[in-house]
Amino acid sequence: MSDTGRFQLNDLIFGQEATAEYDEMDDFLRPSSSKRLKTSPKLRSVQPKPDIAPLPKGKLQELFFTWLCQPSSSKTIRGLISDLQSQKEVQRPGKSSILPDARTQIGAPKSPVSNLIRVNATFPPSPVPRSGKPREDLLLGGRLSPLGFLDREQESNHADSSLRNLSSLRSSLSRKTSFSSTATEPHAEKPSIARFYFAEGRISAYEHDEIELADVRAAVLRKAEQNGIRGVNKQVLSSIMVQSLGLPSFLTTCVFDRILELSPEEKGTLNVNGSTEGHTGPVVSLGAFMKFFKELCLGKSNPARLFYLLKHCRVENYLSRESLRPLMEGLLECHPGLVFLSSTPEFQVRYSETVIERIFYSCARHNTRCLYLGDIEKSRLLDSLLWLDQEEDINVERKYFSYKHFYVLYCRFWELDTDHDLSIGLEDLMKYGNGALTVRIAERILGGFGRENDSPVKYRMSYTDFVWFCISEEDKKSPRALDFWFRCIDLDGDGLITLADIEYFYREQYSRMEDRGHEPVPFVNIVCQLLDMLQHPEEKKPLISKKDLRACKMQSVFFNYLFNLGKFFQIESRDPRLIQQERAFPDYTDWDRFAAFEYERLTANEEEIMGAGADPVMSQLDM
């Protein structure tokens, strides 16, 4: 076919604009096109690029080849060629005559083969190439190029077999069209996926920030008017803490200090009712309060507000123990259940340390000394604070703030710390529970294998270390206790407890049974009981993971068998006292039941001491 005929054929199919594009690609695919590619900037733009997203021109060419392989298309082209060769008048076919139903789909690409691609139809195989030359040899660099025309000398003889070896292109084409069919549809509806990650906590209940700002401003003005002041003082701030900020009222001082830090020009202002007489404390302007609210609270969830309030100016994105000091100072100052501690500053310090350690023990999901925003949200710490804000009895809250629990912990530690230097060693720890623990597990505890100790002296335990140990010892069912004791038993630290680990710790248990005159349980029997308890398959190796212990929900029995002789005997004898306590307080944890029983014992001793005319606190703590 001559050049004029070929141009007329292209013009009939796609018009004049497409003719120039295909002419460039035809020259590009010739053997001599590499030379032109180096010298022609226009042709350099046609060079295939990495298949990140299909180019518009390449996609158009790909669709053209797909259309060209259809039997109806081949018949139409052969008819056009024959009419051109016979010099008959050729009627240009309309676009809709190529594939009438291609444009009836809403949002479909304006392409004659869009329907075929979108339904992933199976293309008919191509006829065998007459030249015997595979189609892949005509593609540039092994990449799929939709317009790999034959040479002009062969084009007139092989116009009816324009696409060669199409079966090798099916897999590649189907992969591309799965993305291209949606990427090129202008009206394709994108799936709506709900947001699931919030860097600063889940957003507040308000849909628009302006509405929340207006509500907060109105609440502040209303409370200020009721108190007869112009501005915001601690009394006004305390009345809106829960409703407007979502924070407990005993954090009022902490919030007020943050407002003064953000607006230093407000410091020293004691303006109440427009004068300095009869003032009730420092007052900040409404603008200073709204500045604080916009920076710390606006658009954040209530747990996020608590987190960033306590985080203060820390660069790190987590809370440390020092970050919780303002929380404890406000609680000790405002809560009616802790007013009696105001006369004993030392007990206030110890109570604060205990509560902070219990918060980290229960909330921190990672084995670090860091408390992240996700930890506060998951543990629902703010709910406990808000509930405590309405409850006058501090002992009702048993998870973190119970004074009875603090009293039990501190008295237990004081009984072991005979020299009262706030540090205990191996000899002191062996007295715990009337000598219930083995020497080997005590060495692992003091060595910091269960948890890295805070004590600066090696193989010594501070009071904060003792809080973690005591709660883990008395309630081995908690996730934190499972991590603590698993790391102690896992001698090689490979994440698996082997028979060698079990034998190492049980050997001392066996000897202690003999020394106390009890009939020892053979090691083989103990191993069988433990594996049956874990429902360990016989065909597998006797390797115990943390997941196995968590699944069986009997990790307390497992650990007590290995290193706690007193609880070992209680399990074997089915102690009725323990069964009665579990039935009497089903919502209590093992630690709650232990602390309640131990507190009753300590108060009974105090009553005896008071009957003798001595100070119960001083006698109990030996101060």
C-alpha positions in Angstrom: 0.0 0.0 0.0 1.3 3.5 -0.8 1.9 6.2 1.8 -1.2 8.1 0.5 -3.4 5.0 1.0 -2.1 4.3 4.4 -2.7 7.9 5.5 -6.2 7.8 4.1 -6.8 4.6 6.0 -5.6 6.1 9.3 -7.7 9.2 8.6 -10.8 7.1 8.1 -10.3 5.2 11.3 -9.1 7.9 13.8 -8.9 11.2 12.0 -6.0 13.5 11.2 -4.8 14.0 14.7 -4.3 10.3 15.4 -2.6 9.9 12.0 0.4 12.0 13.0 0.8 10.0 16.3 0.7 6.6 14.6 3.1 7.8 11.9 5.6 8.8 14.6 5.3 5.4 16.3 5.6 3.6 12.9 8.9 5.4 12.4 9.9 4.7 16.0 9.6 1.0 15.7 11.7 0.7 12.6 15.2 -0.8 12.9 16.7 2.5 12.2 14.6 4.4 14.7 17.3 4.2 17.5 19.4 6.7 15.6 16.4 9.0 15.2 15.6 8.6 18.9 19.0 10.1 19.9 18.7 13.1 17.7 15.0 13.9 17.7 13.5 15.4 20.9 10.0 14.9 19.5 10.5 11.2 19.2 12.3 11.0 22.6 9.0 11.8 24.2 7.5 8.6 22.7 10.1 6.4 24.4 8.4 3.9 26.8 8.6 4.9 30.5 8.4 2.8 33.6 4.9 1.2 33.9 3.8 3.3 36.9 0.7 4.4 35.1 -0.2 4.0 31.4 0.5 7.0 29.2 -2.5 8.4 27.3 -0.9 7.8 23.9 0.2 4.3 24.8 -3.2 3.4 26.2 -4.9 4.6 23.0 -2.5 2.5 21.0 -3.2 -0.5 23.2 -6.9 -0.1 22.7 -6.5 0.3 19.0 -4.7 -3.0 18.7 -7.3 -4.7 20.8 -10.0 -3.4 18.5 -7.9 -4.3 15.5 -7.9 -8.0 16.4 -11.7 -8.4 16.3 -13.1 -10.3 13.3 -15.5 -7.5 12.5 -12.7 -4.9 12.5 -10.6 -7.0 10.2 -13.5 -7.4 7.8 -14.1 -3.6 7.9 -10.4 -2.8 7.2 -10.2 -5.3 4.3 -13.3 -3.7 2.8 -11.7 -0.2 3.1 -8.5 -1.4 1.6 -10.2 -3.0 -1.3 -12.2 0.2 -2.0 -9.1 2.3 -1.9 -7.3 0.0 -4.3 -10.2 0.0 -6.7 -10.4 3.8 -6.4 -14.0 3.7 -5.3 -15.6 6.5 -3.3 -15.2 5.6 0.3 -17.7 6.5 2.9 -16.1 7.4 6.2 -17.7 5.3 9.0 -19.0 7.0 12.1 -17.4 6.4 15.5 -20.5 4.6 16.7 -20.5 2.2 13.8 -17.4 0.5 15.0 -18.9 -0.7 18.2 -22.4 0.7 18.8 -22.8 -0.3 22.4 -19.3 1.0 23.6 -20.6 4.4 24.6 -23.8 3.3 26.2 -22.1 2.5 29.6 -22.0 5.4 32.1 -18.5 6.5 32.8 -17.0 4.2 30.2 -13.8 5.3 28.3 -14.5 6.8 24.9 -12.9 3.8 23.2 -14.4 1.2 20.9 -13.2 -1.7 23.0 -14.0 -0.4 26.5 -16.8 -2.9 27.0 -14.6 -5.8 26.0 -11.9 -4.8 28.5 -14.2 -4.1 31.4 -15.8 -7.5 31.3 -12.4 -9.2 30.8 -13.6 -11.0 27.7 -11.3 -13.7 26.2 -9.8 -12.4 23.0 -9.8 -14.7 20.0 -6.4 -16.1 19.0 -4.5 -14.4 16.2 -3.9 -16.2 12.9 -0.4 -17.7 12.5 2.0 -15.1 11.2 2.8 -15.6 7.5 6.3 -14.4 7.9 7.1 -16.9 10.6 8.6 -14.1 12.7 7.3 -13.9 16.3 5.5 -10.7 17.3 7.8 -10.2 20.3 10.7 -9.6 18.0 9.0 -6.5 16.7 8.4 -5.0 20.2 10.8 -2.4 21.5 13.1 -3.8 24.3 10.8 -6.6 25.1 8.1 -4.2 26.3 4.5 -4.3 25.1 4.0 -1.7 22.3 0.6 -1.6 20.8 1.6 -0.2 17.4 4.4 -2.5 16.3 3.7 -2.3 12.6 5.4 -4.5 10.0 7.6 -2.9 7.4 5.8 -1.0 4.7 6.8 -3.6 2.1 5.0 -6.3 4.1 2.1 -4.1 5.2 0.1 -4.4 2.0 0.3 -8.2 2.1 -0.5 -8.7 5.8 -3.1 -6.0 6.5 -5.6 -8.7 7.4 -3.3 -10.1 10.1 -2.2 -6.9 11.9 -1.9 -8.5 15.3 0.5 -11.4 15.7 0.7 -14.0 18.5 -2.0 -12.1 20.7 -2.2 -15.1 23.1 1.1 -14.1 24.6 -0.3 -10.6 25.4 -3.5 -11.8 27.2 -2.0 -12.0 30.7 -0.2 -8.6 30.4 -3.3 -6.9 28.9 -5.6 -8.2 31.6 -3.3 -6.9 34.4 -3.1 -3.5 32.8 -6.7 -3.1 32.0 -7.7 -4.0 35.6 -6.1 -0.7 36.6 -6.5 1.3 33.4 -10.3 0.7 33.2 -10.8 2.4 36.5 -8.1 5.0 36.2 -9.5 6.3 32.8 -13.2 6.3 33.8 -14.1 10.0 34.6 -17.2 9.1 36.6 -16.0 6.0 38.5 -17.1 6.0 42.1 -14.3 5.6 44.6 -14.9 3.3 47.5 -15.6 5.1 50.8 -13.2 3.8 53.5 -13.8 5.1 57.0 -10.8 6.8 58.6 -9.2 4.4 61.1 -6.0 6.2 62.2 -5.9 9.5 64.1 -2.5 10.8 64.9 -3.8 13.0 67.7 -6.6 10.8 68.9 -10.1 10.4 67.6 -11.7 13.8 66.8 -14.3 15.3 69.0 -18.0 14.9 68.7 -18.4 18.2 66.9 -18.5 18.2 63.2 -17.2 21.8 62.9 -14.6 23.6 65.0 -16.6 26.8 64.9 -19.5 25.2 66.7 -17.3 23.8 69.4 -15.5 27.2 69.9 -18.9 28.9 70.2 -20.2 26.5 72.7 -17.0 26.7 74.9 -17.0 30.5 74.7 -20.6 30.6 75.7 -20.0 28.3 78.7 -17.1 30.3 79.9 -19.0 33.6 79.7 -22.0 32.1 81.5 -19.9 30.8 84.4 -17.9 34.0 84.6 -21.1 36.0 84.8 -22.4 33.7 87.5 -19.3 34.3 89.6 -19.3 38.1 88.9 -15.9 38.4 87.3 -14.5 39.4 83.9 -12.2 36.7 82.7 -11.4 33.2 83.8 -10.1 32.2 87.2 -9.6 28.7 88.7 -13.2 28.6 90.1 -14.7 29.3 86.6 -12.3 26.9 85.0 -13.1 24.1 87.5 -16.8 24.4 86.7 -16.3 23.8 83.0 -13.5 21.2 83.1 -15.7 18.2 82.7 -18.4 19.5 80.4 -16.4 21.7 78.1 -12.8 20.2 78.2 -13.6 16.6 79.1 -11.0 16.5 81.9 -11.3 15.9 85.6 -11.7 19.0 87.8 -8.6 18.2 89.9 -6.5 19.1 86.8 -7.7 22.8 87.0 -4.3 24.0 88.4 -2.5 22.2 85.7 -4.7 23.7 83.0 -4.4 27.2 84.5 -0.6 26.9 84.5 -0.6 26.0 80.8 -2.8 29.0 80.0 -0.3 31.3 81.7 2.6 29.7 79.9 0.9 30.2 76.5 0.0 33.8 77.4 2.9 35.1 79.6 1.4 38.6 79.5 -1.4 37.4 81.7 0.9 36.6 84.6 0.5 38.7 87.7 -3.0 39.9 86.8 -5.3 39.8 89.9 -8.2 41.7 88.4 -11.5 40.7 89.8 -14.7 42.8 89.3 -12.5 45.4 87.7 -10.5 46.0 90.9 -7.8 44.4 93.1 -9.9 44.3 96.2 -11.4 41.0 97.4 -9.9 39.0 94.6 -10.2 35.2 94.6 -7.0 34.5 92.8 -5.3 35.1 89.4 -7.6 35.8 86.5 -6.8 35.4 82.8 -8.6 36.9 79.9 -11.1 35.1 77.8 -8.8 35.4 74.8 -6.0 33.7 76.7 -8.2 30.8 77.6 -9.5 30.5 74.0 -5.9 30.5 72.7 -5.1 27.6 75.0 -8.3 25.8 73.9 -7.5 26.2 70.2 -3.9 24.9 70.6 -4.5 22.0 73.0 -8.1 20.9 72.8 -9.7 21.9 69.5 -10.3 18.9 67.2 -8.8 16.4 69.6 -10.5 13.7 71.6 -10.7 13.8 75.4 -7.9 11.2 75.9 -5.7 13.2 73.5 -6.4 16.4 75.4 -5.2 14.6 78.6 -2.2 13.3 76.9 -1.0 16.6 75.4 -1.8 18.4 78.7 0.5 16.1 80.7 3.1 15.9 77.9 3.5 19.7 78.2 6.8 20.8 76.5 8.4 17.3 76.0 9.9 16.7 72.6 9.2 13.0 72.9 5.8 11.8 71.9 5.2 9.9 75.1 4.6 10.4 78.8 7.2 9.6 81.5 6.8 9.3 85.2 7.5 12.9 85.7 4.7 13.8 83.3 2.2 12.3 85.7 3.4 14.4 88.7 1.0 17.3 88.0 -1.9 14.8 87.9 -1.0 13.4 91.3 -0.4 16.8 92.8 -3.9 17.9 91.8 -5.4 14.7 93.1 -3.8 14.9 96.5 -4.8 18.6 96.8 -8.4 18.3 95.8 -9.8 14.8 96.4 -11.6 14.5 99.8 -10.5 10.9 100.3 -6.8 12.0 100.4 -7.0 15.1 102.6 -5.7 13.2 105.6 -2.4 12.7 103.9 -1.7 16.4 103.9 0.0 16.1 107.3 2.4 13.4 106.2 4.3 14.5 103.1 6.4 11.3 103.0 3.2 9.2 102.6 2.1 11.6 99.8 5.3 10.9 97.9 5.0 7.2 98.4 1.4 7.2 97.4 2.2 9.2 94.2 4.9 6.8 93.3 2.6 3.8 93.8 -0.2 5.2 91.7 2.2 6.2 88.9 3.7 2.7 88.8 0.3 1.1 88.8 -0.7 3.3 85.8 2.4 2.3 83.9 1.9 -1.3 85.0 -1.7 -1.5 83.7 -1.6 1.0 80.7 1.8 0.7 79.1 1.5 -2.0 76.5 5.2 -2.0 75.7 8.0 -3.2 78.0 9.3 0.3 78.3 8.9 3.3 80.7 6.9 5.2 78.1 3.2 5.9 78.0 1.8 6.6 74.5 -1.5 8.1 73.4 -2.7 4.7 72.2 -2.0 3.3 75.7 -4.2 6.0 77.3 -7.0 5.4 74.8 -7.0 1.6 75.1 -6.7 1.5 78.9 -9.5 4.1 79.4 -7.5 5.9 82.0 -9.5 9.1 81.5 -12.7 7.3 82.3 -11.2 6.2 85.7 -10.2 9.8 86.3 -13.6 11.2 85.5 -15.3 8.6 87.7 -12.9 9.3 90.5 -13.7 13.0 90.2 -17.3 12.2 91.2 -16.5 9.6 93.9 -15.5 10.7 97.4 -14.3 7.2 98.5 -10.8 6.8 97.0 -10.8 3.1 97.8 -13.7 2.3 95.5 -11.4 2.7 92.5 -9.2 -0.4 92.7 -7.3 -0.3 89.4 -5.0 2.6 90.2 -5.8 4.9 93.1 -7.0 2.8 96.0 -5.3 3.9 99.2 -5.8 0.4 100.7 -3.8 -1.1 97.9 -1.0 1.4 98.4 -1.0 0.7 102.2 -0.6 -3.1 101.5 2.2 -2.6 99.1 4.1 -0.1 101.3 3.7 -2.2 104.4 4.8 -5.3 102.6 7.9 -3.6 101.4 8.6 -2.1 104.8 8.5 -5.5 106.4 11.2 -6.8 104.0 13.4 -3.7 104.1 14.8 -4.3 107.6 17.4 -1.5 107.4 14.8 0.9 105.9 17.1 2.2 103.1 14.3 1.7 100.5 16.2 -1.1 98.9 16.0 -4.9 99.4 18.4 -7.6 98.3 18.3 -11.4 98.0 18.2 -12.2 101.7 15.3 -9.8 102.2 13.4 -11.0 99.2 13.6 -14.6 100.3 11.4 -13.7 103.3 8.5 -12.7 101.0 5.4 -14.9 101.6 7.1 -16.8 104.5 9.9 -18.1 102.2 7.5 -19.1 99.4 9.9 -18.3 96.5 12.9 -20.3 95.4 16.4 -18.9 95.3 16.7 -19.3 91.6 13.6 -17.3 90.7 14.7 -14.6 93.3 18.0 -14.2 91.5 16.3 -13.8 88.2 14.0 -11.1 89.6 16.8 -9.2 91.2 18.8 -9.6 88.0 16.2 -7.5 86.1 15.2 -10.3 83.8 11.4 -9.9 84.4 11.7 -6.1 84.3 14.8 -3.9 84.2 15.2 -2.6 87.8 15.1 1.0 88.7 17.6 0.5 91.5 21.0 1.9 90.6 22.7 -0.9 92.6 22.9 -4.2 90.8 20.9 -7.1 92.3 18.9 -4.7 94.5 15.3 -3.9 94.3 13.8 -0.4 94.9 10.3 0.4 96.0 9.0 1.0 92.5 10.6 -2.4 91.4 8.8 -4.0 94.3 5.4 -2.7 93.2 5.8 -4.4 89.8 7.0 -7.6 91.5 4.3 -7.8 94.2 1.4 -7.2 91.8 2.8 -9.7 89.3 3.3 -12.3 92.1 -0.1 -12.1 93.5 -2.0 -11.9 90.2 -0.2 -14.0 87.6 -3.3 -13.9 85.3 -2.8 -10.4 84.1 -1.0 -9.8 80.7 1.8 -7.8 82.4 2.4 -10.6 84.9 2.6 -13.1 82.1 5.3 -11.1 80.4 7.2 -10.6 83.7 7.3 -14.3 84.7 7.8 -15.6 81.2 11.0 -13.6 80.8 12.2 -14.9 84.2 11.6 -18.5 83.3 13.0 -18.2 79.7 16.7 -18.7 80.5 18.1 -18.3 77.0 15.6 -15.6 76.0 14.5 -17.2 72.8 10.8 -16.7 73.5 10.2 -20.4 74.3 10.1 -22.3 77.6 11.8 -25.7 77.1 12.0 -28.8 79.3 15.4 -27.6 80.4 14.0 -24.4 81.7 11.2 -26.2 83.6 13.7 -28.7 85.0 16.1 -25.9 86.2 13.4 -24.2 88.3 11.5 -27.3 89.5 14.6 -29.1 90.7 14.8 -26.6 93.7 11.1 -27.1 94.3 11.6 -30.8 94.5 14.4 -30.4 97.0 12.4 -28.0 99.2 9.5 -30.6 99.3 11.9 -33.2 100.6 13.4 -30.8 103.2 10.0 -29.9 104.6 8.9 -33.5 104.8 6.4 -33.5 102.0 6.2 -36.3 99.4 7.8 -34.7 96.3 6.1 -34.9 92.9 8.4 -36.5 90.3 9.5 -34.3 87.5 7.9 -36.5 84.8 4.5 -36.2 86.5 4.8 -32.4 86.7 5.8 -32.1 83.0 2.8 -34.3 82.0 0.4 -32.2 84.1 1.7 -28.9 82.6 1.5 -30.2 79.0 -2.0 -31.6 79.5 -3.0 -28.3 81.1 -1.7 -26.5 78.0 -3.3 -29.0 75.7 0.0 -29.5 74.0 -0.1 -32.0 71.1 2.0 -35.1 71.7 3.5 -35.1 68.2 5.0 -31.6 68.7 8.1 -30.8 70.6 7.5 -29.8 74.2 8.1 -26.1 73.6 5.9 -23.6 75.4 5.3 -20.1 74.0 3.7 -17.1 75.6 0.7 -17.6 73.3 0.2 -21.1 74.7 0.1 -19.9 78.2 -2.3 -17.0 77.3 -4.6 -19.4 75.5 -4.9 -21.9 78.4 -5.7 -19.1 80.9 -3.9 -21.1 83.7 -0.6 -19.4 83.7 -0.8 -18.8 87.4 -0.8 -22.6 88.0 2.0 -23.1 85.6 4.3 -20.6 87.3 3.4 -21.5 90.9 4.3 -25.1 90.1 7.8 -24.0 89.2 8.9 -21.5 92.0 6.2 -20.8 94.6 5.9 -23.7 97.1 3.2 -22.2 99.3 0.8 -21.7 96.3 1.8 -25.1 95.0 0.4 -26.8 98.1 -2.7 -24.6 97.9 -3.3 -25.8 94.3 -2.7 -29.4 95.1 -5.0 -29.3 98.2 -7.7 -27.3 96.6 -7.7 -24.7 99.3 -11.4 -24.0 100.2 -10.5 -20.5 101.4 -9.4 -19.5 97.9 -12.5 -21.0 96.4 -14.7 -19.2 98.8 -13.0 -15.8 98.1 -13.4 -16.3 94.3 -17.2 -17.0 94.7 -17.7 -14.1 97.1 -16.0 -11.5 94.9 -16.3 -12.7 91.3 -15.5 -9.3 89.9 -12.3 -9.0 91.8 -8.9 -9.9 90.4 -6.5 -12.1 92.3 -4.6 -8.9 93.3 -7.8 -7.3 94.6 -8.6 -10.3 96.7 -5.1 -10.5 98.1 -5.0 -6.8 98.9 -8.4 -6.9 100.6 -7.4 -9.9 102.8 -4.0 -8.4 103.5 -5.5 -5.1 104.5 -7.8 -6.8 106.9 -4.8 -8.5 108.5 -2.8 -5.3 108.8 -5.7 -3.3 110.3 -6.3 -6.2 112.8 -2.7 -5.8 113.9 -3.2 -2.1 114.3 -6.2 -2.6 116.5 -4.1 -4.8 118.7 -1.4 -2.2 118.9 -3.9 0.5 119.6 -5.2 -1.6 122.5 -1.7 -1.6 123.9 -1.6 2.2 123.7 1.0 2.5 120.9 0.8 4.5 117.6 -0.3 1.9 115.0 1.2 3.7 112.0 4.6 4.2 113.7 4.6 0.6 115.0 3.6 -0.9 111.7 6.2 1.0 109.7 8.8 0.9 112.5 9.4 4.7 112.0 
